[in-house]
Amino acid sequence: MNSCLYECRVMHHRLEPKESHFRYRIFMFALDLDELDGLRVGGFSSNRWNLYSFRDRDHLTLPGMEHASLRENLSVWLSARGIQLPVGGRILLVTLPRVLGYIFNPVSFYFCSDATGAPLCAVVEVGNTFGELKPYLLTAPETDGSFQLLTPKHFYVSPFSALDLCFDFKLRVPAETLDIHIDDRNADRPVLLTALAGQRAPLTTARLAWLTLKYPLITLQVIALIHWHALLLWLRRLPWHRKGANTGLQRDIFRPHSSITPRTP
């Protein structure tokens, strides 16, 4: 079974305009999209209610494909960008699940491989508290199987981050460890450093129960921590950016909020 869990440490280090640190621990699911129907783990379900649940519609969904699976949606989206998932290729999704029906996902990661298991591409699906999603495609894996991409953000993630920054993605294909870096850059200058480091654990009923005791209501914890950190930054009087400002720098977004003009991805 390729599906597993990762117990993770999350680090945010803001360098400017005022330095700040923010650290917390979570656990994430790593789901092989071809294994979802066959997973038998107490407390977890696919497209059904449970303590933890995965639902296709919570992720990338193309217009007219609202009832298709996530694998089908992602395959069509990649095909439109010149990438064909070969027969036997796999997609591993590292993500947060629904908890008691509630979902908030600041970021999910898709790792696509060919039939031999060799890395093919990766997709970073960034979400915000307005329910919007934006996927970023990383191609041309390095010899060690890692992916890198420096690209304009063009997405509203935080009121304390300008829209004209760039995302600097560095992702390693998950194995026994998870090693992911997403930095905000202003030209050649780093502004915000974010790291996600995790240790693999089996996706079993017993391990899921143990992590539930260590990190209860994990998705609710994440959204609470994000708002708590935002409050601390606001109290420090960091510059603040409105969602409705600079709508021209919010592009290629799925489920666009009413504050911006809808654009077809």
Secondary structure, 3 states (H helix, E strand, C coil): CCCEEEEEEEEEEECCCCCEEEEEEEEEEEEECCCHHHCCCCCEEECCCCCEEECHHHCCCCCCCCCCCHHHHHHHHHHCCCCCCCCCCEEEEEECCEECCECCCCEEEEEEECCCCCEEEEEEEEECCCCCEEEEEECCCCCCCEEEEEEECCCCCCCCCCCCCEEEEEEECCCCEEEEEEEEEECCEEEEEEEEEEEEEECCHHHHHHHHHHCCCHHHHHHHHHHHHHHHHHHCCCCCCCCCCCHHHCCCCECCCCCCCCCCC
